[in-house]
Amino acid sequence: MTVYGPEGYGVWWLMVEVVAKQMNKSLRCEAEYPVAVWSKKFYISKRKTLEILRVFSEKNLIFLKESEKKISVEIPNLLKFRDEYSQRSG
């Protein structure tokens, strides 16, 4: 929120949803797509997508792996969030 305001907040939660859908019942908290796909999911430009994801990585909110063709996003605390949600809604 400090750096990107509501836009960054929105990207964060959209990213969490994308990664959570990839998890299904596994313990893998990671999703990998080309930057064009990520930017479509976030409704922002490719440049802005990379910029925001890199800031999230610098702030240690995610692990980001970039290659020429794909961007991999891992959210290490997602399992913790999922377990807390399950306990509360249980």
A tleap script that builds the chain and sets N, CA, C and O, in Angstrom:
source leaprc.protein.ff14SB
mol = sequence {
  NMET THR VAL TYR GLY PRO GLU GLY TYR GLY
  VAL TRP TRP LEU MET VAL GLU VAL VAL ALA
  LYS GLN MET ASN LYS SER LEU ARG CYS GLU
  ALA GLU TYR PRO VAL ALA VAL TRP SER LYS
  LYS PHE TYR ILE SER LYS ARG LYS THR LEU
  GLU ILE LEU ARG VAL PHE SER GLU LYS ASN
  LEU ILE PHE LEU LYS GLU SER GLU LYS LYS
  ILE SER VAL GLU ILE PRO ASN LEU LEU LYS
  PHE ARG ASP GLU TYR SER GLN ARG SER CGLY
}
set mol.1.N position { 0.831 -1.194 0.000 }
set mol.1.CA position { 0.000 0.000 0.000 }
set mol.1.C position { 0.870 1.251 0.000 }
set mol.1.O position { 0.533 2.246 -0.642 }
set mol.2.N position { 1.983 1.201 0.715 }
set mol.2.CA position { 2.836 2.373 0.831 }
set mol.2.C position { 3.390 2.798 -0.526 }
set mol.2.O position { 3.450 3.990 -0.830 }
set mol.3.N position { 3.790 1.831 -1.334 }
set mol.3.CA position { 4.431 2.146 -2.610 }
set mol.3.C position { 3.413 2.350 -3.729 }
set mol.3.O position { 3.522 3.313 -4.488 }
set mol.4.N position { 2.427 1.464 -3.844 }
set mol.4.CA position { 1.507 1.498 -4.983 }
set mol.4.C position { 0.052 1.783 -4.623 }
set mol.4.O position { -0.803 1.819 -5.509 }
set mol.5.N position { -0.237 1.981 -3.367 }
set mol.5.CA position { -1.603 2.296 -2.959 }
set mol.5.C position { -2.577 1.182 -3.287 }
set mol.5.O position { -2.211 0.008 -3.245 }
set mol.6.N position { -3.823 1.535 -3.614 }
set mol.6.CA position { -4.847 0.531 -3.903 }
set mol.6.C position { -4.482 -0.394 -5.064 }
set mol.6.O position { -4.886 -1.556 -5.082 }
set mol.7.N position { -3.722 0.116 -6.030 }
set mol.7.CA position { -3.320 -0.727 -7.157 }
set mol.7.C position { -2.459 -1.891 -6.671 }
set mol.7.O position { -2.682 -3.035 -7.065 }
set mol.8.N position { -1.493 -1.608 -5.832 }
set mol.8.CA position { -0.636 -2.660 -5.287 }
set mol.8.C position { -1.418 -3.633 -4.423 }
set mol.8.O position { -1.176 -4.839 -4.456 }
set mol.9.N position { -2.350 -3.106 -3.655 }
set mol.9.CA position { -3.203 -3.937 -2.806 }
set mol.9.C position { -4.021 -4.900 -3.675 }
set mol.9.O position { -4.130 -6.088 -3.374 }
set mol.10.N position { -4.587 -4.366 -4.746 }
set mol.10.CA position { -5.369 -5.201 -5.660 }
set mol.10.C position { -4.525 -6.275 -6.319 }
set mol.10.O position { -4.949 -7.427 -6.422 }
set mol.11.N position { -3.335 -5.905 -6.765 }
set mol.11.CA position { -2.437 -6.880 -7.394 }
set mol.11.C position { -2.087 -7.971 -6.391 }
set mol.11.O position { -2.056 -9.151 -6.739 }
set mol.12.N position { -1.822 -7.579 -5.141 }
set mol.12.CA position { -1.476 -8.578 -4.116 }
set mol.12.C position { -2.569 -9.637 -4.013 }
set mol.12.O position { -2.278 -10.831 -4.071 }
set mol.13.N position { -3.825 -9.212 -3.860 }
set mol.13.CA position { -4.897 -10.175 -3.656 }
set mol.13.C position { -5.227 -10.961 -4.924 }
set mol.13.O position { -5.597 -12.132 -4.840 }
set mol.14.N position { -5.101 -10.345 -6.078 }
set mol.14.CA position { -5.273 -11.098 -7.322 }
set mol.14.C position { -4.199 -12.169 -7.445 }
set mol.14.O position { -4.483 -13.294 -7.856 }
set mol.15.N position { -2.964 -11.822 -7.089 }
set mol.15.CA position { -1.853 -12.772 -7.138 }
set mol.15.C position { -2.086 -13.922 -6.156 }
set mol.15.O position { -1.844 -15.082 -6.490 }
set mol.16.N position { -2.551 -13.604 -4.954 }
set mol.16.CA position { -2.839 -14.649 -3.966 }
set mol.16.C position { -3.898 -15.604 -4.511 }
set mol.16.O position { -3.768 -16.818 -4.352 }
set mol.17.N position { -4.927 -15.088 -5.141 }
set mol.17.CA position { -5.972 -15.938 -5.729 }
set mol.17.C position { -5.418 -16.843 -6.819 }
set mol.17.O position { -5.749 -18.027 -6.876 }
set mol.18.N position { -4.574 -16.287 -7.683 }
set mol.18.CA position { -3.990 -17.071 -8.780 }
set mol.18.C position { -3.140 -18.210 -8.216 }
set mol.18.O position { -3.257 -19.352 -8.659 }
set mol.19.N position { -2.299 -17.902 -7.255 }
set mol.19.CA position { -1.426 -18.925 -6.676 }
set mol.19.C position { -2.251 -19.950 -5.894 }
set mol.19.O position { -1.979 -21.148 -5.967 }
set mol.20.N position { -3.238 -19.493 -5.159 }
set mol.20.CA position { -4.077 -20.409 -4.377 }
set mol.20.C position { -4.820 -21.387 -5.280 }
set mol.20.O position { -4.974 -22.555 -4.923 }
set mol.21.N position { -5.278 -20.938 -6.431 }
set mol.21.CA position { -5.956 -21.839 -7.367 }
set mol.21.C position { -5.013 -22.927 -7.872 }
set mol.21.O position { -5.441 -24.051 -8.136 }
set mol.22.N position { -3.738 -22.592 -8.006 }
set mol.22.CA position { -2.745 -23.572 -8.453 }
set mol.22.C position { -2.457 -24.610 -7.375 }
set mol.22.O position { -2.038 -25.727 -7.676 }
set mol.23.N position { -2.684 -24.236 -6.118 }
set mol.23.CA position { -2.352 -25.122 -5.007 }
set mol.23.C position { -3.232 -26.365 -4.968 }
set mol.23.O position { -2.754 -27.464 -4.690 }
set mol.24.N position { -4.520 -26.185 -5.249 }
set mol.24.CA position { -5.491 -27.258 -5.052 }
set mol.24.C position { -5.291 -27.822 -3.657 }
set mol.24.O position { -5.443 -27.098 -2.673 }
set mol.25.N position { -4.954 -29.101 -3.553 }
set mol.25.CA position { -4.729 -29.677 -2.226 }
set mol.25.C position { -3.253 -29.945 -1.975 }
set mol.25.O position { -2.900 -30.568 -0.974 }
set mol.26.N position { -2.405 -29.492 -2.850 }
set mol.26.CA position { -0.967 -29.704 -2.683 }
set mol.26.C position { -0.392 -28.641 -1.757 }
set mol.26.O position { -1.088 -27.716 -1.337 }
set mol.27.N position { 0.859 -28.789 -1.455 }
set mol.27.CA position { 1.544 -27.824 -0.599 }
set mol.27.C position { 2.388 -26.848 -1.410 }
set mol.27.O position { 3.130 -26.048 -0.840 }
set mol.28.N position { 2.282 -26.905 -2.722 }
set mol.28.CA position { 3.075 -26.036 -3.594 }
set mol.28.C position { 2.387 -24.686 -3.740 }
set mol.28.O position { 1.305 -24.596 -4.322 }
set mol.29.N position { 3.004 -23.648 -3.221 }
set mol.29.CA position { 2.423 -22.296 -3.228 }
set mol.29.C position { 3.058 -21.463 -4.330 }
set mol.29.O position { 3.597 -20.388 -4.067 }
set mol.30.N position { 2.996 -21.947 -5.543 }
set mol.30.CA position { 3.697 -21.296 -6.643 }
set mol.30.C position { 2.863 -21.358 -7.913 }
set mol.30.O position { 2.143 -22.327 -8.154 }
set mol.31.N position { 2.970 -20.316 -8.713 }
set mol.31.CA position { 2.328 -20.291 -10.034 }
set mol.31.C position { 3.330 -19.706 -11.017 }
set mol.31.O position { 4.109 -18.817 -10.676 }
set mol.32.N position { 3.297 -20.219 -12.243 }
set mol.32.CA position { 4.238 -19.771 -13.262 }
set mol.32.C position { 3.500 -19.504 -14.570 }
set mol.32.O position { 2.807 -20.372 -15.100 }
set mol.33.N position { 3.664 -18.286 -15.075 }
set mol.33.CA position { 3.030 -17.878 -16.320 }
set mol.33.C position { 3.944 -16.894 -17.043 }
set mol.33.O position { 4.826 -16.298 -16.426 }
set mol.34.N position { 3.738 -16.723 -18.341 }
set mol.34.CA position { 4.418 -15.627 -19.038 }
set mol.34.C position { 3.950 -14.287 -18.467 }
set mol.34.O position { 2.841 -14.189 -17.943 }
set mol.35.N position { 4.776 -13.279 -18.566 }
set mol.35.CA position { 4.431 -11.967 -17.999 }
set mol.35.C position { 3.137 -11.425 -18.617 }
set mol.35.O position { 2.387 -10.714 -17.947 }
set mol.36.N position { 2.872 -11.747 -19.865 }
set mol.36.CA position { 1.631 -11.289 -20.505 }
set mol.36.C position { 0.402 -11.869 -19.808 }
set mol.36.O position { -0.614 -11.187 -19.676 }
set mol.37.N position { 0.485 -13.101 -19.369 }
set mol.37.CA position { -0.639 -13.726 -18.662 }
set mol.37.C position { -0.814 -13.092 -17.284 }
set mol.37.O position { -1.931 -12.776 -16.875 }
set mol.38.N position { 0.309 -12.909 -16.564 }
set mol.38.CA position { 0.216 -12.237 -15.259 }
set mol.38.C position { -0.426 -10.858 -15.416 }
set mol.38.O position { -1.312 -10.491 -14.645 }
set mol.39.N position { 0.019 -10.102 -16.409 }
set mol.39.CA position { -0.506 -8.741 -16.566 }
set mol.39.C position { -2.000 -8.751 -16.898 }
set mol.39.O position { -2.728 -7.858 -16.464 }
set mol.40.N position { -2.464 -9.734 -17.651 }
set mol.40.CA position { -3.901 -9.850 -17.923 }
set mol.40.C position { -4.667 -10.181 -16.650 }
set mol.40.O position { -5.762 -9.665 -16.427 }
set mol.41.N position { -4.101 -11.030 -15.827 }
set mol.41.CA position { -4.756 -11.398 -14.576 }
set mol.41.C position { -4.840 -10.212 -13.613 }
set mol.41.O position { -5.773 -10.112 -12.816 }
set mol.42.N position { -3.858 -9.319 -13.699 }
set mol.42.CA position { -3.822 -8.149 -12.814 }
set mol.42.C position { -4.478 -6.912 -13.440 }
set mol.42.O position { -4.676 -5.907 -12.757 }
set mol.43.N position { -4.814 -6.978 -14.729 }
set mol.43.CA position { -5.432 -5.853 -15.430 }
set mol.43.C position { -4.522 -4.626 -15.482 }
set mol.43.O position { -4.992 -3.491 -15.397 }
set mol.44.N position { -3.214 -4.864 -15.621 }
set mol.44.CA position { -2.248 -3.777 -15.734 }
set mol.44.C position { -1.225 -4.132 -16.807 }
set mol.44.O position { -1.209 -5.258 -17.304 }
set mol.45.N position { -0.379 -3.183 -17.162 }
set mol.45.CA position { 0.623 -3.408 -18.213 }
set mol.45.C position { 1.691 -4.403 -17.766 }
set mol.45.O position { 1.856 -4.668 -16.575 }
set mol.46.N position { 2.406 -4.943 -18.738 }
set mol.46.CA position { 3.514 -5.861 -18.444 }
set mol.46.C position { 4.587 -5.158 -17.620 }
set mol.46.O position { 5.122 -5.721 -16.665 }
set mol.47.N position { 4.892 -3.921 -18.002 }
set mol.47.CA position { 5.927 -3.158 -17.289 }
set mol.47.C position { 5.547 -2.972 -15.828 }
set mol.47.O position { 6.370 -3.174 -14.935 }
set mol.48.N position { 4.302 -2.589 -15.587 }
set mol.48.CA position { 3.832 -2.358 -14.220 }
set mol.48.C position { 3.775 -3.678 -13.437 }
set mol.48.O position { 4.080 -3.712 -12.245 }
set mol.49.N position { 3.389 -4.743 -14.106 }
set mol.49.CA position { 3.358 -6.065 -13.474 }
set mol.49.C position { 4.738 -6.438 -12.949 }
set mol.49.O position { 4.890 -6.813 -11.786 }
set mol.50.N position { 5.746 -6.331 -13.817 }
set mol.50.CA position { 7.107 -6.663 -13.401 }
set mol.50.C position { 7.583 -5.753 -12.279 }
set mol.50.O position { 8.227 -6.208 -11.334 }
set mol.51.N position { 7.270 -4.492 -12.384 }
set mol.51.CA position { 7.679 -3.512 -11.375 }
set mol.51.C position { 7.097 -3.866 -10.000 }
set mol.51.O position { 7.817 -3.881 -9.001 }
set mol.52.N position { 5.804 -4.146 -9.960 }
set mol.52.CA position { 5.150 -4.462 -8.685 }
set mol.52.C position { 5.645 -5.793 -8.133 }
set mol.52.O position { 5.912 -5.902 -6.936 }
set mol.53.N position { 5.773 -6.804 -8.984 }
set mol.53.CA position { 6.259 -8.101 -8.512 }
set mol.53.C position { 7.678 -7.994 -7.958 }
set mol.53.O position { 8.010 -8.647 -6.969 }
set mol.54.N position { 8.506 -7.184 -8.586 }
set mol.54.CA position { 9.871 -7.002 -8.083 }
set mol.54.C position { 9.882 -6.308 -6.730 }
set mol.54.O position { 10.703 -6.640 -5.875 }
set mol.55.N position { 8.995 -5.360 -6.522 }
set mol.55.CA position { 8.889 -4.699 -5.209 }
set mol.55.C position { 8.412 -5.707 -4.158 }
set mol.55.O position { 8.951 -5.742 -3.052 }
set mol.56.N position { 7.410 -6.524 -4.490 }
set mol.56.CA position { 6.953 -7.559 -3.561 }
set mol.56.C position { 8.118 -8.473 -3.185 }
set mol.56.O position { 8.261 -8.872 -2.029 }
set mol.57.N position { 8.946 -8.799 -4.178 }
set mol.57.CA position { 10.104 -9.661 -3.927 }
set mol.57.C position { 11.128 -8.969 -3.026 }
set mol.57.O position { 11.655 -9.577 -2.095 }
set mol.58.N position { 11.401 -7.708 -3.307 }
set mol.58.CA position { 12.350 -6.946 -2.481 }
set mol.58.C position { 11.878 -6.840 -1.031 }
set mol.58.O position { 12.694 -6.807 -0.109 }
set mol.59.N position { 10.563 -6.788 -0.832 }
set mol.59.CA position { 9.987 -6.685 0.516 }
set mol.59.C position { 9.829 -8.070 1.157 }
set mol.59.O position { 9.276 -8.196 2.249 }
set mol.60.N position { 10.322 -9.112 0.463 }
set mol.60.CA position { 10.267 -10.499 0.947 }
set mol.60.C position { 8.845 -11.013 1.157 }
set mol.60.O position { 8.604 -11.853 2.024 }
set mol.61.N position { 7.914 -10.509 0.366 }
set mol.61.CA position { 6.547 -11.010 0.415 }
set mol.61.C position { 6.383 -12.240 -0.474 }
set mol.61.O position { 5.546 -13.104 -0.215 }
set mol.62.N position { 7.200 -12.303 -1.529 }
set mol.62.CA position { 7.161 -13.424 -2.476 }
set mol.62.C position { 8.581 -13.796 -2.870 }
set mol.62.O position { 9.525 -13.032 -2.670 }
set mol.63.N position { 8.705 -14.996 -3.436 }
set mol.63.CA position { 9.930 -15.390 -4.127 }
set mol.63.C position { 9.617 -15.286 -5.613 }
set mol.63.O position { 8.654 -15.882 -6.096 }
set mol.64.N position { 10.418 -14.545 -6.317 }
set mol.64.CA position { 10.193 -14.286 -7.737 }
set mol.64.C position { 11.332 -14.886 -8.549 }
set mol.64.O position { 12.507 -14.636 -8.279 }
set mol.65.N position { 10.962 -15.682 -9.550 }
set mol.65.CA position { 11.953 -16.233 -10.477 }
set mol.65.C position { 11.568 -15.767 -11.872 }
set mol.65.O position { 10.455 -16.009 -12.340 }
set mol.66.N position { 12.507 -15.094 -12.527 }
set mol.66.CA position { 12.252 -14.586 -13.870 }
set mol.66.C position { 13.118 -15.312 -14.876 }
set mol.66.O position { 14.318 -15.484 -14.665 }
set mol.67.N position { 12.514 -15.733 -15.958 }
set mol.67.CA position { 13.266 -16.261 -17.097 }
set mol.67.C position { 12.832 -15.470 -18.317 }
set mol.67.O position { 12.002 -14.566 -18.215 }
set mol.68.N position { 13.378 -15.800 -19.444 }
set mol.68.CA position { 13.017 -15.068 -20.666 }
set mol.68.C position { 11.543 -15.235 -21.006 }
set mol.68.O position { 10.916 -14.324 -21.546 }
set mol.69.N position { 10.995 -16.399 -20.688 }
set mol.69.CA position { 9.634 -16.682 -21.121 }
set mol.69.C position { 8.593 -16.677 -20.009 }
set mol.69.O position { 7.415 -16.439 -20.271 }
set mol.70.N position { 9.013 -16.939 -18.764 }
set mol.70.CA position { 8.020 -17.076 -17.704 }
set mol.70.C position { 8.446 -16.381 -16.421 }
set mol.70.O position { 9.626 -16.132 -16.174 }
set mol.71.N position { 7.444 -16.081 -15.623 }
set mol.71.CA position { 7.629 -15.504 -14.295 }
set mol.71.C position { 7.006 -16.482 -13.304 }
set mol.71.O position { 5.839 -16.853 -13.432 }
set mol.72.N position { 7.790 -16.892 -12.326 }
set mol.72.CA position { 7.303 -17.780 -11.286 }
set mol.72.C position { 7.168 -16.990 -9.989 }
set mol.72.O position { 8.092 -16.292 -9.570 }
set mol.73.N position { 6.006 -17.114 -9.364 }
set mol.73.CA position { 5.734 -16.426 -8.106 }
set mol.73.C position { 5.429 -17.476 -7.048 }
set mol.73.O position { 4.545 -18.315 -7.225 }
set mol.74.N position { 6.168 -17.422 -5.953 }
set mol.74.CA position { 5.917 -18.300 -4.819 }
set mol.74.C position { 5.586 -17.421 -3.615 }
set mol.74.O position { 6.283 -16.447 -3.333 }
set mol.75.N position { 4.519 -17.776 -2.916 }
set mol.75.CA position { 4.110 -17.040 -1.726 }
set mol.75.C position { 4.318 -17.969 -0.527 }
set mol.75.O position { 3.464 -18.805 -0.232 }
set mol.76.N position { 5.447 -17.822 0.158 }
set mol.76.CA position { 5.789 -18.776 1.211 }
set mol.76.C position { 4.804 -18.807 2.377 }
set mol.76.O position { 4.655 -19.853 3.009 }
set mol.77.N position { 4.136 -17.718 2.681 }
set mol.77.CA position { 3.204 -17.695 3.815 }
set mol.77.C position { 1.795 -18.137 3.454 }
set mol.77.O position { 0.907 -18.122 4.306 }
set mol.78.N position { 1.578 -18.526 2.212 }
set mol.78.CA position { 0.220 -18.872 1.799 }
set mol.78.C position { -0.320 -20.085 2.549 }
set mol.78.O position { -1.506 -20.121 2.879 }
set mol.79.N position { 0.514 -21.065 2.822 }
set mol.79.CA position { 0.059 -22.226 3.589 }
set mol.79.C position { -0.389 -21.817 4.984 }
set mol.79.O position { -1.392 -22.317 5.493 }
set mol.80.N position { 0.354 -20.908 5.597 }
set mol.80.CA position { 0.001 -20.411 6.917 }
set mol.80.C position { -1.360 -19.707 6.861 }
set mol.80.O position { -2.215 -19.924 7.719 }
set mol.81.N position { -1.549 -18.861 5.839 }
set mol.81.CA position { -2.826 -18.164 5.684 }
set mol.81.C position { -3.964 -19.165 5.495 }
set mol.81.O position { -5.042 -19.008 6.068 }
set mol.82.N position { -3.713 -20.192 4.687 }
set mol.82.CA position { -4.735 -21.196 4.413 }
set mol.82.C position { -5.101 -21.958 5.688 }
set mol.82.O position { -6.279 -22.190 5.960 }
set mol.83.N position { -4.097 -22.342 6.460 }
set mol.83.CA position { -4.348 -23.075 7.697 }
set mol.83.C position { -5.113 -22.217 8.702 }
set mol.83.O position { -6.026 -22.711 9.363 }
set mol.84.N position { -4.754 -20.942 8.824 }
set mol.84.CA position { -5.456 -20.052 9.744 }
set mol.84.C position { -6.908 -19.880 9.317 }
set mol.84.O position { -7.808 -19.873 10.157 }
set mol.85.N position { -7.137 -19.741 8.003 }
set mol.85.CA position { -8.492 -19.594 7.492 }
set mol.85.C position { -9.309 -20.853 7.786 }
set mol.85.O position { -10.465 -20.769 8.199 }
set mol.86.N position { -8.696 -22.024 7.570 }
set mol.86.CA position { -9.386 -23.282 7.813 }
set mol.86.C position { -9.771 -23.438 9.278 }
set mol.86.O position { -10.862 -23.914 9.594 }
set mol.87.N position { -8.875 -23.037 10.163 }
set mol.87.CA position { -9.155 -23.135 11.597 }
set mol.87.C position { -10.302 -22.208 11.996 }
set mol.87.O position { -11.160 -22.595 12.789 }
set mol.88.N position { -10.326 -20.995 11.457 }
set mol.88.CA position { -11.364 -20.029 11.804 }
set mol.88.C position { -12.713 -20.426 11.241 }
set mol.88.O position { -13.738 -20.252 11.900 }
set mol.89.N position { -12.724 -20.967 10.011 }
set mol.89.CA position { -13.997 -21.285 9.365 }
set mol.89.C position { -14.484 -22.692 9.716 }
set mol.89.O position { -15.627 -23.052 9.437 }
set mol.90.N position { -13.601 -23.479 10.331 }
set mol.90.CA position { -13.799 -24.872 10.676 }
set mol.90.C position { -15.072 -25.239 11.246 }
set mol.90.O position { -15.295 -26.408 11.557 }
savepdb mol mol.pdb
quit
